[in-house]
Amino acid sequence: MKRLFLSSIDNKEKIIIFYIDSKNNVTQRYVRVISMNDDSVIAYCLWRKKIRTFKLENILSAGPIRKKVGA
């Protein structure tokens, strides 16, 4: 996961994360990572349209955003 976050920082790529919020709800977020440290990721959340801090321990999974192929 760390490599994906670093790639998002370097290439300004958007990624998707699945995250457990403070109320134990699993949320799906589309983000662009700005920076990270040992405990958290600071990212621009496309859903909230704000810079948010995500605890690494609460990120369940992360991956690249797949581009849709139309018919």
C-alpha positions as CSV (number, residue, x, y, z in Angstrom):
1,M,0.0,0.0,0.0
2,K,2.8,2.4,0.8
3,R,4.2,2.2,-2.7
4,L,0.7,3.1,-4.1
5,F,0.6,6.1,-1.8
6,L,4.0,7.3,-2.9
7,S,3.1,6.8,-6.5
8,S,0.0,8.9,-6.0
9,I,2.2,11.7,-4.5
10,D,4.8,11.6,-7.2
11,N,2.4,11.3,-10.2
12,K,-0.6,13.2,-8.7
13,E,-2.7,10.2,-9.4
14,K,-6.1,9.6,-7.9
15,I,-6.6,6.3,-6.0
16,I,-9.5,4.6,-4.2
17,I,-9.3,3.7,-0.5
18,F,-11.7,1.8,1.8
19,Y,-11.6,3.3,5.2
20,I,-13.2,2.8,8.6
21,D,-14.5,6.1,9.9
22,S,-14.8,7.2,13.6
23,K,-18.3,5.6,13.8
24,N,-17.0,2.2,12.5
25,N,-18.7,2.7,9.1
26,V,-16.7,1.5,6.1
27,T,-16.5,4.2,3.5
28,Q,-15.1,4.3,0.0
29,R,-13.1,7.4,-0.9
30,Y,-11.5,8.7,-4.1
31,V,-8.4,10.6,-3.0
32,R,-5.1,12.2,-4.3
33,V,-2.4,11.7,-1.7
34,I,-0.5,14.8,-0.7
35,S,1.8,13.4,1.9
36,M,2.2,10.6,4.3
37,N,4.1,9.7,7.5
38,D,4.3,6.6,9.7
39,D,0.8,7.0,11.1
40,S,-1.4,8.8,8.5
41,V,-2.0,9.9,5.0
42,I,-2.9,13.4,4.1
43,A,-5.0,13.5,0.9
44,Y,-7.4,15.6,-1.0
45,C,-10.8,13.8,-0.8
46,L,-12.8,14.1,-4.0
47,W,-16.0,13.3,-2.3
48,R,-15.7,15.9,0.5
49,K,-13.7,18.3,-1.7
50,K,-11.3,19.0,1.2
51,I,-7.9,17.9,2.4
52,R,-8.4,15.1,4.9
53,T,-6.2,13.0,7.2
54,F,-6.7,9.3,7.1
55,K,-5.1,7.0,9.8
56,L,-3.1,4.2,8.2
57,E,-4.5,1.7,10.7
58,N,-8.0,2.5,9.5
59,I,-7.4,2.1,5.8
60,L,-8.6,-1.4,4.9
61,S,-7.4,-1.4,1.3
62,A,-6.3,0.9,-1.5
63,G,-5.9,0.6,-5.2
64,P,-5.7,2.4,-8.5
65,I,-8.8,3.8,-10.1
66,R,-9.7,1.6,-13.1
67,K,-10.6,3.5,-16.2
68,K,-13.9,2.6,-17.7
69,V,-13.9,1.2,-21.2
70,G,-17.1,2.2,-23.1
71,A,-18.8,0.1,-25.8
